């Protein structure tokens, strides 16, 4: 993990004490006028770091027009390959909570929530802020499920659902979310960037990244690397450079996690524009280098089985489609199925789910079939090139 003692980075020395946080970064830079922070976020060009990449300012701007808005710091992080949210909340929870307070002030929120797995943030962290925060923060425990961090599942949890699941919503959360109130849900990393922009300004934020995708992001780098961990890097960093920071090797990497796509290890910019030719985005900042000894189809079979087990089970594409995809991918990896059936199955589920889980699974499968076309052909004829090389 990257180490820094500078006050303008998200990671570095652990700053779990609020007193140490204030000494390092200064007090919360309250903005006063409701629209000021929104304007700063728009100028900065900050987009959500939870995966979707939605403009951060737009959520707040929409909620401004509603009554008694709700703000949420989403640290569910159900993706198995991601460690960024957990690392940020462990090493620097107060910058996240600063961002939550600032967004709450900007929209005139009536309630603020921290939605995280059990034990992710200690009660002591919140207790020592009470005299400084303008809005009390309620902690809600996020279940350990892949889909638990999906926005509609978060809203269901805050409304008291015992088994919060994604659900179809006709109105966006900033218009009508928790109990019908305007609800701004931001990933915890996004809120940390909000706090940094409030302290240093939009121009400072734009010094890194690209003109169209400014700023930094937290990348969880794993797989075939010497030192797996979380790195804060500029958007658009070349993939090979990012992997080299972790002592990485290999020819291909999975970008964006289990709902992501494969990209060749080389000077591919890790950005939405750079990954567009491969049909993907940086997502939640996951970069997983495939080890040379791992059969990509067997890896894909493990991923699709996991995703099928993690379905909400409330619509046909999840209930029936994903198990069929997982079974077929497993059979293909064993030399007992044809890729054309997978292509047909992914077409059946795409765009038809109650949430984006089927779409993400289909995207991963299609990327696997395209990227590893030679391996797919070999498996269709009963051969595994990876095992034959070992």
C-alpha positions in Angstrom: 0.0 0.0 0.0 1.3 3.4 -0.8 2.6 5.4 2.1 2.6 9.1 2.5 2.6 11.7 5.3 1.2 14.5 3.2 -2.2 15.9 4.1 -3.3 15.9 0.5 -3.5 12.1 0.1 -6.3 9.7 1.0 -3.9 7.1 2.3 -0.7 7.1 4.3 -0.1 7.2 8.0 -3.1 5.8 9.9 -5.1 8.7 11.3 -7.9 7.1 13.3 -7.7 9.7 16.2 -9.8 12.7 15.5 -7.3 14.9 17.2 -4.5 13.6 14.9 -6.8 14.1 11.9 -7.5 17.7 12.9 -3.7 18.3 13.4 -2.9 16.8 10.0 -5.8 18.2 7.9 -7.4 21.0 9.9 -11.0 21.4 10.8 -14.0 20.6 8.6 -14.1 23.3 5.9 -17.8 24.2 6.2 -19.1 25.8 3.0 -22.0 27.8 4.3 -24.0 28.5 1.2 -26.0 25.4 0.1 -24.9 25.5 -3.5 -21.2 26.3 -3.0 -20.0 22.7 -2.4 -22.2 21.5 -5.3 -20.5 24.1 -7.6 -17.1 23.0 -6.4 -17.8 19.4 -7.1 -19.1 20.2 -10.6 -15.9 22.3 -11.3 -13.7 19.5 -10.0 -15.4 16.9 -12.1 -15.5 14.3 -9.3 -17.4 11.1 -10.3 -18.5 8.3 -8.0 -15.8 5.9 -7.0 -18.1 3.0 -6.1 -18.3 1.7 -9.6 -21.0 3.6 -11.6 -19.0 6.8 -12.1 -22.0 9.1 -11.7 -21.1 12.8 -11.3 -21.0 13.5 -7.6 -22.4 17.1 -7.9 -25.5 16.0 -9.7 -26.8 13.8 -6.8 -26.5 16.7 -4.4 -28.0 19.2 -6.8 -31.1 17.0 -7.3 -31.6 16.5 -3.6 -31.4 20.2 -2.9 -34.9 20.7 -4.1 -36.4 18.1 -1.8 -37.6 18.1 1.8 -35.5 16.7 4.7 -32.9 14.8 2.5 -30.9 11.8 3.7 -27.2 11.3 3.1 -25.4 7.9 3.2 -21.8 6.9 3.2 -21.8 3.5 1.5 -18.9 1.2 2.5 -20.6 -2.1 1.9 -17.8 -3.3 -0.5 -19.3 -6.7 -1.3 -16.9 -7.3 -4.2 -14.4 -10.1 -3.1 -11.4 -8.6 -4.9 -11.8 -5.1 -3.4 -10.1 -3.8 -0.3 -10.1 0.0 -0.9 -13.1 0.9 1.2 -12.0 -1.3 4.1 -8.4 0.2 3.9 -9.7 3.8 3.8 -12.0 3.3 6.7 -9.3 1.6 8.7 -6.5 4.1 8.0 -8.4 7.4 7.5 -12.1 7.2 8.6 -12.3 10.9 9.5 -11.8 12.1 6.0 -14.8 10.0 5.0 -16.9 11.3 7.8 -15.9 14.9 6.9 -17.2 14.3 3.4 -20.4 13.0 4.8 -20.9 16.0 7.0 -20.1 18.4 4.1 -22.6 16.8 1.8 -25.2 16.8 4.6 -24.6 20.5 5.1 -24.8 21.2 1.3 -28.2 19.5 0.9 -29.7 20.4 4.3 -29.9 16.8 5.3 -32.1 15.7 8.2 -30.4 12.3 8.6 -26.9 10.9 7.9 -26.0 7.2 7.8 -22.8 5.2 7.6 -23.6 1.8 6.0 -20.7 -0.6 6.6 -20.0 -4.2 7.5 -20.0 -5.0 11.2 -16.8 -3.8 13.0 -15.6 -1.7 10.0 -15.6 1.6 12.0 -15.3 1.6 15.8 -17.8 3.4 18.0 -14.9 5.4 19.4 -14.2 7.0 16.0 -17.8 8.4 16.0 -17.9 9.2 19.6 -15.0 11.6 19.5 -16.5 13.6 16.7 -19.9 14.3 18.3 -18.9 17.7 19.6 -17.7 18.7 16.1 -20.2 17.2 13.7 -23.4 19.2 12.9 -25.4 16.1 12.1 -25.3 12.8 14.2 -24.3 9.8 12.2 -26.3 6.5 12.5 -24.4 3.3 11.7 -26.3 0.6 9.8 -24.7 -2.8 9.4 -24.3 -3.9 5.8 -24.7 -7.7 5.2 -21.8 -9.6 3.7 -23.3 -10.0 0.3 -22.1 -9.0 -3.2 -25.3 -7.0 -4.0 -25.6 -5.4 -0.5 -23.9 -2.2 -1.7 -26.3 -1.6 -4.7 -28.0 1.7 -4.1 -31.6 0.3 -3.9 -30.4 -2.4 -1.5 -28.8 0.3 0.7 -32.1 2.1 0.8 -33.9 -1.1 1.7 -31.5 -1.6 4.6 -32.0 1.9 5.9 -35.8 1.4 5.8 -35.4 -1.5 8.1 -35.3 -4.5 5.8 -34.0 -7.6 7.5 -32.6 -9.0 4.2 -32.0 -5.9 2.1 -31.9 -6.7 -1.6 -31.8 -4.6 -4.8 -35.2 -3.6 -6.1 -36.6 -2.0 -9.1 -37.1 1.7 -8.6 -39.1 4.1 -10.9 -37.6 7.2 -9.3 -33.9 8.0 -8.7 -32.8 8.0 -5.1 -31.9 11.8 -5.0 -35.6 12.4 -5.8 -37.2 9.6 -3.7 -35.2 7.2 -1.6 -35.3 6.3 2.1 -39.0 6.7 3.3 -39.6 8.7 0.1 -37.1 11.4 1.0 -34.4 12.6 -1.3 -31.4 10.4 -0.6 -27.8 10.9 -1.6 -25.8 7.7 -1.5 -22.1 8.1 -2.0 -19.3 5.5 -1.8 -17.0 6.2 1.1 -14.1 6.9 -1.2 -16.2 9.5 -3.1 -16.9 11.2 0.2 -13.2 11.3 1.1 -12.6 13.1 -2.2 -15.4 15.5 -1.4 -13.6 16.4 1.8 -10.3 16.9 0.0 -11.9 19.1 -2.7 -13.5 21.2 0.0 -10.1 21.7 1.7 -7.9 22.2 -1.4 -10.2 23.3 -4.2 -11.3 22.0 -7.6 -8.1 23.2 -9.4 -6.0 21.1 -7.0 -8.1 18.0 -7.6 -7.7 18.5 -11.4 -3.9 18.5 -11.2 -4.0 14.7 -11.5 -5.9 12.4 -13.7 -7.0 13.4 -17.2 -8.9 16.5 -18.4 -12.1 14.4 -18.9 -11.6 12.2 -15.8 -9.7 14.2 -13.2 -8.4 13.2 -9.8 -7.1 10.0 -8.2 -8.7 6.7 -7.3 -7.9 3.9 -4.9 -6.9 0.8 -6.8 -6.9 -2.6 -5.2 -4.1 -4.5 -7.0 -4.0 -8.2 -6.6 -3.5 -11.6 -8.3 -0.1 -12.2 -9.9 1.7 -9.4 -7.9 4.5 -9.5 -5.3 2.8 -7.1 -2.9 -1.0 -7.0 -3.1 -2.6 -3.9 -1.7 -4.3 -0.6 -2.2 -2.7 2.3 -4.1 -3.9 5.9 -4.6 -3.1 6.6 -8.3 -4.2 9.2 -10.9 -7.0 8.2 -13.2 -5.6 7.2 -16.5 -2.4 5.6 -15.1 -1.1 3.0 -17.6 -2.1 -0.6 -16.6 1.5 -1.9 -16.8 2.7 1.0 -14.6 0.1 0.3 -12.0 0.9 -3.4 -11.8 4.6 -2.6 -11.6 4.0 -0.6 -8.4 2.9 -3.9 -6.9 5.6 -6.0 -8.5 3.0 -7.4 -10.9 3.5 -9.7 -13.9 1.3 -11.4 -16.5 -0.2 -10.7 -19.8 -3.8 -9.9 -18.9 -5.7 -8.4 -16.0 -9.3 -8.2 -14.8 -10.3 -4.6 -14.4 -13.3 -3.7 -12.3 -13.8 -6.9 -10.4 -16.3 -9.7 -10.9 -18.5 -7.5 -13.0 -15.5 -6.2 -14.9 -13.6 -6.9 -18.1 -10.2 -8.3 -19.1 -7.5 -6.0 -20.6 -4.0 -6.7 -21.9 -1.2 -5.7 -19.6 0.4 -2.8 -21.3 0.1 1.0 -21.7 -3.7 0.8 -21.5 -5.0 3.8 -19.5 -7.0 2.8 -16.5 -9.9 5.2 -17.2 -13.3 5.1 -18.7 -12.0 6.3 -22.0 -9.0 4.0 -21.9 -11.0 0.9 -21.1 -13.9 1.6 -23.5 -12.4 -0.5 -26.3 -12.6 -3.5 -24.0 -16.2 -2.7 -23.0 -15.3 -1.8 -19.4 -14.6 0.9 -16.9 -12.3 1.1 -13.8 -15.4 0.3 -11.8 -14.5 0.1 -8.1 -10.8 0.3 -8.9 -10.0 -3.4 -8.9 -7.0 -4.6 -10.9 -6.4 -8.3 -10.7 -3.5 -9.8 -12.7 -4.2 -13.3 -13.9 -1.4 -15.7 -12.9 0.2 -17.5 -15.8 -0.5 -20.9 -14.2 -4.2 -20.2 -13.9 -6.6 -21.4 -16.5 -8.7 -18.4 -17.4 -11.8 -20.5 -18.0 -11.6 -22.2 -14.7 -11.1 -18.9 -13.0 -14.2 -17.6 -14.9 -16.1 -20.6 -13.8 -15.3 -19.9 -10.1 -16.4 -16.3 -10.6 -19.7 -17.1 -12.3 -20.6 -19.7 -9.7 -20.0 -17.2 -7.0 -22.1 -14.6 -8.8 -24.9 -17.0 -9.3 -24.9 -17.8 -5.6 -25.0 -14.1 -4.7 -28.1 -13.3 -6.7 -31.1 -11.6 -5.1 -33.3 -14.3 -6.4 -36.2 -12.0 -7.1 -36.3 -11.9 -10.9 -35.9 -14.5 -13.7 -32.5 -13.4 -15.0 -31.0 -13.9 -11.5 -33.1 -16.8 -10.4 -32.7 -18.9 -13.5 -30.3 -17.2 -15.9 -27.2 -16.8 -13.7 -27.2 -20.5 -12.5 -27.5 -21.6 -16.1 -24.6 -19.3 -17.1 -22.4 -20.6 -14.2 -23.2 -24.3 -15.0 -22.4 -23.7 -18.7 -19.1 -21.9 -17.9 -18.1 -24.7 -15.6 -18.9 -27.3 -18.3 -16.9 -25.2 -20.9 -13.9 -25.1 -18.6 -14.2 -28.9 -18.4 -14.4 -29.4 -22.1 -18.1 -30.3 -22.1 -19.9 -27.3 -23.5 -19.8 -24.8 -26.4 -19.2 -21.1 -26.1 -22.2 -20.3 -28.3 -24.5 -21.4 -25.6 -22.9 -18.9 -23.2 -23.3 -16.2 -25.7 -27.0 -17.1 -26.0 -27.5 -17.2 -22.3 -25.9 -13.8 -21.6 -28.1 -12.3 -24.3 -31.1 -13.6 -22.5 -30.3 -11.9 -19.1 -28.8 -8.6 -20.4 -31.1 -5.6 -19.6 -33.8 -7.7 -18.0 -32.9 -7.9 -14.4 -34.4 -6.0 -11.5 -30.9 -4.6 -10.8 -27.6 -4.6 -12.7 -26.2 -7.9 -11.3 -27.2 -10.0 -14.4 -25.8 -7.3 -16.7 -22.4 -7.3 -14.8 -22.2 -11.0 -14.9 -23.0 -11.1 -18.6 -20.3 -8.5 -19.3 -17.7 -10.5 -17.5 -18.6 -13.7 -19.4 -18.6 -12.0 -22.8 -15.2 -10.4 -22.0 -13.8 -13.8 -21.0 -15.0 -15.4 -24.3 -13.5 -12.6 -26.4 -10.2 -12.2 -24.5 -9.5 -15.9 -24.3 -10.9 -17.0 -27.7 -8.0 -19.4 -28.3 -8.4 -21.0 -24.9 -12.1 -21.3 -25.5 -11.6 -23.1 -28.8 -9.1 -25.4 -27.2 -11.5 -26.3 -24.4 -14.3 -26.9 -26.8 -12.0 -29.6 -28.3 -11.2 -31.0 -24.8 -7.8 -29.4 -24.3 -6.6 -26.9 -21.7 -3.6 -24.9 -23.0 -2.7 -23.7 -19.5 -2.5 -27.2 -18.0 -0.6 -28.5 -21.0 2.0 -25.8 -20.5 2.4 -26.6 -16.8 
